Amino acid sequence: MAQINPSILSADFARLADEAEAVRGADWLHVDVMDNHFVPNLTLGVPVVESLARATDTPLDCHLMIEQPDRWAPQYVEAGAGSVTFHVEAAAAPVRLAREIRAKGARAAMALRPATPIEPYEDLLPELDMVLIMTVEPGFGGQAFLDIMLPKIRRTRQLIDKHGLDLWLQVDGGVAASTIELCAEAGADVFVAGSAVYGAADPAEAVRALRARAEAASADAWWACKH
């Protein structure tokens, strides 16, 4: 089943509790954490995640676009995140970090920037619950989808299948009605959508519509037929 994770990067930061309620029915709420070092933007941190976790029943999917995730990621689990994603380009010891996140009770995920290939990290996949393929350069919302990432999504799905892993494959960046089907056909099953959800008149309906498109596209996809 396709999962839709609305990104609060596109929400009204002054009304985060209300914005979380506006997408009730979403699978996860995607929280972009940026430190103005790993990426050229500054968003929010542990205190806001703690407050948001208390304000919504929707589980939090924290995407850490920060330096030193080995140091900071465990704190996001303690703050209430159900899934924590670190960038492999920033992690000093990704296997140890993934195991620590899992040991604290959250799902562990690894993100890759557009220029980072998946193949060198094949041996890490069994340590993870999800892989995030960025389909824009991380740092800002509202960017155009990079269709040159579709082969990378496909290759990642092939590696997941090769090892018989129960591993989610997430895409983030430019996901909208016009691109979600391409991502689903390529092998993604978790979709982060920001402006496509929060820019809609009815965010909850936008979530339902995106999920329906993704599920229709993946139903007969090459990879889904194997599952």
N, C-alpha and C positions, 0 to 999 in steps of 0.2 A: 504494500500500500504506500502510495506517495505521501510524504510528510511535507507540510508547509510551515516554515518558521518565519514569521514576520520580523523584520529588523527594526528595532526601536531607534536606529540611527535616523530613520525617516519620520519618526514620531515627534510630537511636541514634548520637549524635555520638561516643560513646566507642568505637564499633565500626564506623567508616565503611568500612574495608576489607572487613570481613565483610558489612556491609549492601550494599555494591556487588556482592559475589559472590552474595548472596541473590537478586539480580534479573538474574542472567546470562541473556542472551537478550533483554534490553531493547535498544531501538535506541540510546538515549542515556541518560546519567545526568544529571538536571537538578540544577544546583547554584545555590541561591538565595543571592546575596550581598547583604546588607543592612547599611547603615551607621548606622542610628539617626538619620538626618537626612532623607533622601528618604522613608523609611518609618519608623514607630516600632518598629523591631526591629533587633537586632544579631545577625548570624550569624557568618560566617567570611570569610576573605580569601585573598590570594594564596598564603601558605604552605600552607594546607590544600589548596587546589586543586593545588599542586605535588605534595604527598604523595599525594593521591587519584589523580592522573594516573599516578603510578608504581605504584599499587596495583591498578589495574584496566585491563583491555583495552577496556572499554566507553567510547566517546568521551564527553567531558564537554561539556554544554550549560550554559554559565554565564549566568545571568540576573542582571544587575547592577541592583539597586534601590538606586542610590547617586547622590549628587550628584557633579558633575564627571566623568561617564563618559569625556569626551574625554581626560582626564588618565590615568585608571586602566584603561580597557578594554584597551589594548594589552598591559598587563602580564599580563592573564589569558590572552591568546593565548600569550605567552612562557612562562607557567606550565603550559601543556599543554591548554588548552581548545580543542576542535574547533569550537565555535560560541560566539559571544559576543553577548548581547542587551543593548542599552542602551535606556533609556527616553527616548523622544523629548522628553518634558516636561523632562528634565534635560540633554539634550545641547545644547551651544552651537553646534556645527557638525555636524549629523547626517550630511550627505553626506561631508564630509571624514573623519569618524570611521568610517563604514561602509567607505570606501575603504582606510583605514589597517588596519582589522581584516582585510579581505580580502588586502591586500598582505602581511600577516604570515602568511597561510596558513590563516586560520580563516573559517568562515561568519559573515556579519554579519547580525544581526537587530535589528529595532526593535520595542519593546513600547509598548503604549498602555494607560493606566489606563482604567477603565470609563467615565469621563466625557469622555475624549478622543476626538473623532471621527476617522475614518480619512480622510475626504475631503480635508482640507487637505494631506495628505501623499502624495497620489496620485503626484506627480512624483518622489517619493523611491523609489518601489517598484523601479524598475530597478536601483537601487544596492544592493539587499538580496537576501539568500538566504532570509529568513524574516520573517514578521510575527507577533508575539505579541499576541493579544487577551486581556487579563486578564478573567476571568469572576468575579473577586472583587476587592475592594480589596487591593492588594499590601501585604504586611507580615506576615501570619500564616497558617499552615496551618490546615486543618480548617474553613474557612469554607464557608457554604452557597453553592451555585452561583447566580449571578445570571442568570435566564432572559431578562432584558431585554437581554442581550448577544447573543442569537441573531440578531436583525436586523443587528447590526453585523458579525457573522461573515459573514453572507450578503453584505452590501454589500462587505466586503473581498474575498471570493471573486470577486464580480462585477468589481471593479476589476482583480484579478489576471488574470482571463480577458480582460477588455477589452484589456489590453496584451500578451496572449499570453506571460505570464511563467512561467518555471519556478520558482515561489516557493512555499515551504512556508507553511502557515497553521496556527499553533500556538495552542492554548487552554490556559489555566492557571488553576485555581481551582475547587474543588468538582467536579472530574472524577471520576466514579465509574460503576458499572454503570448507575445510573439516569439519568445525564446524558450519557454519552459518545455515545450514538446521536443525541441531539438536535444535538450539536455536529458530528458527522460529516455529518448530513443538511444542516446549514446551510452546510457548506463546509470545515470543519477537517480536516486530515489528520495533524497532530502533536498529541499529547495528553500533557500533564503530569499525573501522578497521584501524590499523596502518600499520604495516609492510606488510600486505596482499595487501594494496593499494600502499604505497610509495615504497615498494620493488619490484613492478611490472614494467615491461618495459614501459607499458602504464597505468598510474594510473587512467585515466578517464575510460578506458575500464575495468579495474579491478573493479571500482565502479559499472559499468553497469552489469558486470557478477555476482557480489555478490548480487546485487539487484534482478536479475533474479532468482538466486538460492533460495533466501529467499522467494520470492513471490510464486515460484512453491511449496516450502515446506509448506507454510502456507495456500495455497489455500484450501486444504482438511484437514487441521489440526482440531483437536477437538474444539479448541476455536474459530477459524474463522467461523465455521459453525453456530455459535450463533449470528454472527454480520450481 
